[in-house]
Amino acid sequence: MTTTIKQLKDFDGQEVTLNGWVYNTRSIGKIWFLILRDGTGLVQCVVVKAETDETIFKLGSELTQESSVTVTGTVRAEPRSVGGFELGVTNIKVHQIADEYPISHKEHGTDFLMNNRHLWLRSKNQNAVLRVRHQVVKATRDFFDDNGFTLMDSPILTGNSVEGTSTLFELDYFDRSAYLTQSGQLYGEASAMAFGKIYVFGPTFRAEKSKTRRHLTEFWMVEPEMAYCDLDENMDWAEKYVSYVIQWCLDHCKEELKVLERDTSLLEKVVPPFPRITYDEAAKILKEKGVDFEYGSDFGGSDETIISEQFDRPVMIHRWPAEIKAFYMKRDTENEDLSLGVDMIAPEGFGEIIGGGQREDDHDTLLKRINEHNLPIEPFQWYLDLRKYGSVPHSGFGLGIERTVGWICGTKHVRETIPYPRTMNRIEP
């Protein structure tokens, strides 16, 4: 029976075959141990000289790290082993003896590991992080699918910007310019007018010259958009979604979070309701903490950390100064200087994971905002049409997958939360 390491618990006492790679070996006289990995986990395989032929036993001194093998043996319970089971080996088939592996079981510098990202993915911790990412994506799709949202794919190539042209990757598109999308939001709004509640899920691109631990030039966002939805309901959806994802990962990523030595008691506190404060209240917190913060500016990473430290779960900051928010953000009817925007800040210093708000639904007002931001009208003509044919109050938000995975895993740099990160200085491997 060919199976996987993850499934061994179902085959106690039975002979099975595993396909995998050598993670490590060690020998003590007439017994040697092979730690095998197969992508689903690790298992100790025990090779006893008296129970195998000489050719198999000699492999203990021949197999190198990451050599590819097929191992056959009997599954037996062993509480001291990873996963609670081990394999009593009867046969090993060698597919390839690997060259000397560049990533050994010792400390390596970040640049070296990133240069070998295609190999670093095989390590226990990186494997765990990306398995958590898989579950975050699954939970995301399940949440929106189960709540009546329709997935709508938006284009990667666009003729207009969402948040200004300064952070766009521009490219030649036949006889004109095109851009890699910053966000699927504008197309999401159009789709919401057709389907009611939708979500866009895909890669986005920002040409930001930033080297912080929170930034990538290519990252994934999920962006729900909802017709007949105001800012308060929008925050309700964001709160329900994030708490659902966290609970899902606590239930389905126990082994991965254990490998990462994540303090899950901090994640267990992420339950509704989340605190909601205004921008003014957030600025007051910074002032009380002695921060030299200029009112009307955006919060920096250190500002977000200080604000988040006042709460034990994500905090939503709403009603921002309109001048620092995008052209499409609706203004507060009680104070035209404020926009109906919201950012969600994760605890423990992991920063902003959600940005969103209520969208401007009046045609003439939106046209005025486009002009005020010195944006060309023609690329946005289709977007303006949405305000001419059945315009309604509508809202949405975008959540960055990488920052969210980093928070759940306790990983301090987002480059470890995506298989092949893209930054200012890295476009390979």
C-alpha positions as CSV (number, residue, x, y, z in Angstrom):
1,M,0.0,0.0,0.0
2,T,1.5,3.3,-1.1
3,T,0.5,6.1,1.3
4,T,1.7,9.3,2.8
5,I,3.3,10.2,6.1
6,K,0.3,12.1,7.2
7,Q,-1.9,9.0,6.7
8,L,0.3,6.6,8.7
9,K,-2.0,6.6,11.7
10,D,-4.5,4.7,9.6
11,F,-2.1,1.9,9.0
12,D,-0.7,0.9,12.4
13,G,0.8,-2.6,12.1
14,Q,0.5,-2.8,8.4
15,E,3.2,-2.8,5.7
16,V,3.3,0.4,3.6
17,T,5.4,2.2,1.0
18,L,6.4,5.8,1.2
19,N,7.8,8.0,-1.5
20,G,10.0,10.9,-0.3
21,W,13.3,12.5,0.3
22,V,16.0,12.1,2.9
23,Y,15.7,14.8,5.6
24,N,18.5,13.4,7.8
25,T,20.3,10.2,8.8
26,R,22.1,8.9,11.9
27,S,23.7,5.6,12.8
28,I,24.3,3.8,16.1
29,G,26.1,0.5,15.4
30,K,23.8,-2.1,13.9
31,I,20.8,0.3,13.6
32,W,20.5,3.5,11.6
33,F,17.7,6.0,11.3
34,L,16.4,7.7,8.2
35,I,14.2,10.8,8.7
36,L,12.0,10.8,5.6
37,R,9.9,13.8,4.4
38,D,7.3,13.5,1.7
39,G,5.7,16.9,1.7
40,T,3.0,15.9,4.2
41,G,5.3,15.5,7.2
42,L,8.3,13.7,8.6
43,V,8.7,10.2,9.9
44,Q,11.5,8.2,11.4
45,C,12.4,5.0,9.5
46,V,14.4,2.4,11.5
47,V,16.8,0.2,9.6
48,V,18.1,-2.8,11.6
49,K,21.0,-4.9,10.2
50,A,19.4,-8.2,11.2
51,E,16.2,-7.3,9.5
52,T,17.4,-6.2,6.1
53,D,20.0,-7.4,3.6
54,E,23.5,-5.9,3.5
55,T,22.8,-3.7,0.4
56,I,20.0,-1.9,2.2
57,F,21.9,-1.5,5.4
58,K,24.9,0.0,3.6
59,L,22.7,2.8,2.4
60,G,23.1,4.4,5.8
61,S,26.5,5.7,4.9
62,E,25.6,6.5,1.3
63,L,22.4,8.5,1.3
64,T,22.8,12.2,1.4
65,Q,20.4,14.9,2.5
66,E,17.5,15.3,-0.1
67,S,18.3,12.0,-1.9
68,S,15.1,10.7,-3.3
69,V,13.9,7.2,-2.1
70,T,11.0,4.8,-1.8
71,V,10.8,3.2,1.6
72,T,8.8,0.1,2.5
73,G,8.2,-1.1,6.0
74,T,5.8,-1.8,8.8
75,V,4.1,1.0,10.6
76,R,4.3,0.9,14.4
77,A,3.3,3.3,17.2
78,E,6.1,5.2,18.8
79,P,5.1,8.1,21.1
80,R,8.6,9.5,21.1
81,S,8.6,10.0,17.3
82,V,7.2,12.9,15.4
83,G,3.6,12.2,14.6
84,G,3.6,9.2,17.1
85,F,4.6,6.6,14.5
86,E,7.7,5.2,12.9
87,L,8.5,2.7,10.1
88,G,10.4,-0.6,10.6
89,V,12.2,-0.7,7.2
90,T,12.3,-3.8,5.0
91,N,13.4,-2.2,1.7
92,I,14.7,1.1,0.3
93,K,14.7,1.9,-3.4
94,V,17.0,4.8,-4.3
95,H,16.0,7.0,-7.2
96,Q,18.9,9.5,-6.9
97,I,21.7,10.2,-4.6
98,A,21.6,14.0,-4.2
99,D,24.6,16.3,-4.6
100,E,25.9,18.0,-1.5
101,Y,22.8,20.0,-0.4
102,P,23.6,23.8,0.0
103,I,21.1,24.2,2.9
104,S,22.4,22.2,5.8
105,H,21.0,21.9,9.3
106,K,22.7,25.0,10.5
107,E,22.1,28.8,10.5
108,H,22.3,30.6,7.1
109,G,22.0,34.2,6.2
110,T,18.8,35.6,4.8
111,D,20.2,36.5,1.4
112,F,21.7,33.0,1.0
113,L,18.3,31.5,1.9
114,M,16.4,33.7,-0.5
115,N,18.9,32.9,-3.3
116,N,18.0,29.3,-2.6
117,R,14.3,29.8,-2.0
118,H,13.5,27.0,-4.4
119,L,15.2,24.7,-2.0
120,W,14.4,26.5,1.3
121,L,10.8,25.6,0.8
122,R,11.6,22.1,1.8
123,S,12.6,23.1,5.3
124,K,10.2,22.3,8.2
125,N,9.4,25.9,9.1
126,Q,8.9,27.1,5.6
127,N,6.8,24.1,4.8
128,A,4.6,24.9,7.9
129,V,4.2,28.6,6.9
130,L,3.0,27.7,3.4
131,R,0.7,25.1,4.7
132,V,-0.9,27.7,6.9
133,R,-1.2,29.9,3.8
134,H,-3.0,27.1,2.0
135,Q,-5.5,27.0,4.8
136,V,-6.0,30.8,4.9
137,V,-6.8,30.7,1.2
138,K,-9.2,27.7,1.7
139,A,-10.9,29.5,4.6
140,T,-11.2,32.6,2.6
141,R,-13.0,30.9,-0.3
142,D,-15.2,28.9,2.0
143,F,-16.3,32.0,4.0
144,F,-17.3,34.1,1.0
145,D,-18.8,31.2,-0.9
146,D,-20.9,30.1,2.1
147,N,-22.1,33.7,2.7
148,G,-23.6,34.3,-0.8
149,F,-20.6,36.0,-2.5
150,T,-19.7,35.2,-6.1
151,L,-16.1,35.0,-7.2
152,M,-15.4,37.4,-10.0
153,D,-12.0,37.5,-11.6
154,S,-10.6,40.9,-12.4
155,P,-8.0,41.6,-15.1
156,I,-4.3,41.7,-14.2
157,L,-3.6,44.2,-17.1
158,T,-5.5,47.5,-16.7
159,G,-5.6,50.9,-18.4
160,N,-6.1,52.9,-15.3
161,S,-4.8,53.1,-11.7
162,V,-6.7,52.6,-8.5
163,E,-4.6,54.6,-6.1
164,G,-2.5,56.9,-8.3
165,T,0.2,56.2,-10.8
166,S,3.3,56.5,-8.6
167,T,3.2,52.9,-7.6
168,L,2.3,51.3,-10.9
169,F,4.3,48.9,-13.0
170,E,3.9,50.3,-16.6
171,L,4.4,48.2,-19.7
172,D,3.9,48.5,-23.4
173,Y,0.5,47.2,-24.6
174,F,0.6,47.2,-28.4
175,D,0.2,50.9,-29.3
176,R,-0.5,52.2,-25.8
177,S,0.5,51.8,-22.1
178,A,-1.0,49.4,-19.7
179,Y,-0.3,48.6,-16.0
180,L,-0.1,45.6,-13.7
181,T,-3.1,45.9,-11.4
182,Q,-2.8,47.5,-8.0
183,S,-6.2,46.1,-7.0
184,G,-9.3,44.5,-8.4
185,Q,-11.5,46.9,-6.6
186,L,-12.9,49.0,-9.4
187,Y,-13.8,45.9,-11.4
188,G,-15.2,44.5,-8.2
189,E,-17.5,47.4,-7.8
190,A,-18.8,46.9,-11.4
191,S,-19.4,43.2,-10.6
192,A,-21.2,44.0,-7.4
193,M,-23.7,46.1,-9.4
194,A,-24.4,42.9,-11.4
195,F,-24.3,40.2,-8.7
196,G,-24.9,42.0,-5.4
197,K,-22.1,40.5,-3.3
198,I,-18.8,39.5,-5.0
199,Y,-15.2,38.9,-4.2
200,V,-12.1,39.3,-6.3
201,F,-9.1,37.1,-5.4
202,G,-5.8,37.3,-7.1
203,P,-2.3,38.8,-7.4
204,T,-1.7,42.5,-7.2
205,F,1.4,44.6,-7.8
206,R,2.8,47.8,-6.2
207,A,6.0,49.5,-7.5
208,E,6.7,50.9,-4.0
209,K,10.4,51.4,-3.3
210,S,10.0,50.0,0.2
211,K,12.3,47.6,2.0
212,T,10.3,47.1,5.1
213,R,9.3,43.7,6.5
214,R,5.7,44.3,5.5
215,H,6.1,45.0,1.8
216,L,6.4,43.0,-1.4
217,T,6.0,44.2,-5.0
218,E,3.7,41.2,-5.8
219,F,1.2,40.0,-3.3
220,W,-2.3,38.4,-3.1
221,M,-5.4,40.2,-2.0
222,V,-9.0,39.1,-1.5
223,E,-11.4,42.0,-2.1
224,P,-15.1,41.7,-1.4
225,E,-17.5,44.3,-2.7
226,M,-21.1,44.7,-1.6
227,A,-24.0,46.6,-3.1
228,Y,-26.4,48.3,-0.6
229,C,-23.7,48.2,2.1
230,D,-22.6,51.1,4.2
231,L,-19.4,51.5,6.2
232,D,-20.7,49.9,9.4
233,E,-21.9,46.8,7.6
234,N,-18.6,46.7,5.8
235,M,-16.8,46.6,9.1
236,D,-19.1,43.8,10.2
237,W,-18.2,41.7,7.3
238,A,-14.5,42.4,7.8
239,E,-14.7,41.4,11.4
240,K,-16.7,38.2,10.7
241,Y,-14.3,37.2,7.9
242,V,-11.0,37.7,9.8
243,S,-12.3,35.9,12.9
244,Y,-13.5,33.0,10.7
245,V,-10.1,32.6,9.1
246,I,-8.3,32.7,12.5
247,Q,-10.6,30.1,14.0
248,W,-10.2,27.9,10.9
249,C,-6.4,28.0,11.2
250,L,-6.6,27.2,15.0
251,D,-8.7,24.2,14.2
252,H,-6.8,22.9,11.1
253,C,-3.2,24.1,11.5
254,K,-2.4,22.7,15.0
255,E,0.8,20.8,13.9
256,E,2.0,23.7,11.7
257,L,1.6,26.3,14.5
258,K,3.3,23.9,16.9
259,V,6.3,23.6,14.5
260,L,6.5,27.4,14.3
261,E,6.2,27.6,18.1
262,R,3.4,30.1,17.8
263,D,1.7,31.2,20.9
264,T,-1.9,30.3,19.9
265,S,-3.4,31.8,23.1
266,L,-3.0,35.2,21.4
267,L,-4.9,34.1,18.3
268,E,-7.7,32.6,20.5
269,K,-8.6,36.1,21.6
270,V,-9.5,37.1,18.0
271,V,-13.2,36.9,18.4
272,P,-15.9,39.5,17.7
273,P,-16.5,42.3,18.5
274,F,-13.3,44.0,17.4
275,P,-12.7,47.5,18.8
276,R,-13.6,50.3,16.4
277,I,-12.0,53.7,16.9
278,T,-11.9,56.8,14.7
279,Y,-8.7,58.3,13.2
280,D,-9.0,61.1,15.7
281,E,-9.1,58.6,18.6
282,A,-6.1,56.7,17.1
283,A,-4.1,60.0,16.8
284,K,-5.0,60.8,20.4
285,I,-3.5,57.4,21.5
286,L,-0.2,58.3,19.8
287,K,-0.2,61.7,21.4
288,E,-0.8,60.2,24.9
289,K,2.1,57.8,24.2
290,G,4.4,60.7,23.5
291,V,4.7,60.1,19.7
292,D,5.5,63.1,17.6
293,F,2.7,62.4,15.1
294,E,1.5,65.0,12.6
295,Y,-2.3,65.0,12.4
296,G,-3.6,64.4,8.9
297,S,-0.8,62.1,7.9
298,D,-1.0,58.3,7.5
299,F,0.1,56.0,10.3
300,G,3.6,54.5,9.9
301,G,4.5,51.0,11.0
302,S,5.7,52.0,14.4
303,D,2.5,54.1,14.9
304,E,0.3,51.1,14.0
305,T,2.3,48.9,16.5
306,I,1.7,51.4,19.3
307,I,-2.0,51.6,18.5
308,S,-2.4,47.9,18.3
309,E,-0.7,47.4,21.6
310,Q,-3.7,48.9,23.3
311,F,-5.9,46.0,22.2
312,D,-5.8,42.2,22.4
313,R,-7.4,41.7,19.0
314,P,-7.5,43.5,15.7
315,V,-8.6,47.2,15.8
316,M,-10.5,49.0,13.1
317,I,-9.7,52.6,12.5
318,H,-12.4,54.5,10.6
319,R,-13.2,58.0,9.3
320,W,-9.9,59.1,8.0
321,P,-8.9,62.6,6.7
322,A,-10.2,62.6,3.2
323,E,-7.0,64.2,1.7
324,I,-5.0,61.0,2.4
325,K,-7.5,58.6,1.1
326,A,-8.2,57.6,-2.5
327,F,-10.5,59.5,-4.9
328,Y,-13.2,56.9,-4.8
329,M,-13.8,57.1,-1.0
330,K,-17.1,58.6,0.1
331,R,-17.1,61.5,2.4
332,D,-18.8,61.5,5.8
333,T,-22.0,63.5,5.5
334,E,-21.4,64.9,9.0
335,N,-17.9,66.1,8.2
336,E,-16.8,66.6,4.6
337,D,-13.2,66.6,5.7
338,L,-13.4,62.9,6.7
339,S,-13.8,59.9,4.4
340,L,-15.7,56.7,5.2
341,G,-12.6,54.6,5.1
342,V,-11.4,51.8,7.4
343,D,-8.2,50.1,8.1
344,M,-7.9,47.0,10.3
345,I,-4.6,46.7,12.3
346,A,-3.5,43.3,13.5
347,P,-2.2,42.9,17.0
348,E,1.4,42.1,18.0
349,G,2.9,44.7,15.6
350,F,1.9,42.9,12.4
351,G,0.3,46.1,11.0
352,E,-2.5,46.8,8.6
353,I,-4.1,43.7,7.1
354,I,-7.3,45.3,5.7
355,G,-8.0,48.6,3.9
356,G,-11.4,49.6,2.7
357,G,-14.5,51.7,3.0
358,Q,-17.6,53.0,1.5
359,R,-17.4,54.1,-2.1
360,E,-18.6,57.4,-3.6
361,D,-21.9,56.6,-5.4
362,D,-22.8,60.0,-6.9
363,H,-21.6,60.5,-10.5
364,D,-20.9,64.3,-10.3
365,T,-19.1,64.0,-7.0
366,L,-16.9,61.2,-8.2
367,L,-16.1,63.1,-11.4
368,K,-15.1,66.0,-9.3
369,R,-12.8,63.8,-7.2
370,I,-11.1,62.4,-10.3
371,N,-10.4,65.9,-11.5
372,E,-9.1,67.0,-8.0
373,H,-6.6,64.1,-8.1
374,N,-5.5,65.1,-11.6
375,L,-6.5,61.7,-13.1
376,P,-7.4,61.3,-16.8
377,I,-11.2,61.0,-17.3
378,E,-11.2,58.6,-20.3
379,P,-9.8,55.5,-18.6
380,F,-12.4,55.9,-15.8
381,Q,-15.4,56.5,-18.1
382,W,-16.7,53.0,-17.6
383,Y,-16.2,53.4,-13.8
384,L,-18.3,56.6,-13.9
385,D,-21.0,54.7,-15.8
386,L,-21.7,52.7,-12.7
387,R,-23.0,55.9,-11.1
388,K,-25.4,56.6,-14.0
389,Y,-27.2,53.3,-14.3
390,G,-28.7,52.2,-10.9
391,S,-26.1,53.6,-8.5
392,V,-26.5,52.4,-4.9
393,P,-24.5,52.8,-1.6
394,H,-21.8,50.2,-1.7
395,S,-18.7,49.2,0.2
396,G,-15.8,46.8,0.2
397,F,-12.3,46.1,1.5
398,G,-9.1,44.3,0.6
399,L,-7.1,41.9,2.8
400,G,-3.5,41.1,2.1
401,I,-2.9,37.4,2.3
402,E,0.8,37.6,3.1
403,R,0.5,39.9,6.0
404,T,-2.4,37.8,7.4
405,V,-0.4,34.6,7.1
406,G,2.6,36.4,8.7
407,W,0.4,37.4,11.7
408,I,-1.1,33.9,12.1
409,C,2.3,32.2,11.9
410,G,4.2,34.8,14.0
411,T,6.5,35.3,11.0
412,K,8.1,38.8,11.1
413,H,8.8,39.2,7.4
414,V,6.3,38.7,4.6
415,R,8.9,37.3,2.3
416,E,8.4,33.9,4.1
417,T,4.7,33.9,3.6
418,I,4.6,33.5,-0.2
419,P,6.4,30.7,-2.1
420,Y,8.6,33.0,-4.3
421,P,8.7,36.6,-3.0
422,R,9.2,39.6,-5.2
423,T,10.9,42.6,-3.8
424,M,12.7,45.7,-5.1
425,N,15.9,43.7,-5.5
426,R,14.6,40.2,-6.1
427,I,12.8,38.7,-9.1
428,E,14.4,35.3,-9.0
429,P,14.3,32.4,-8.2
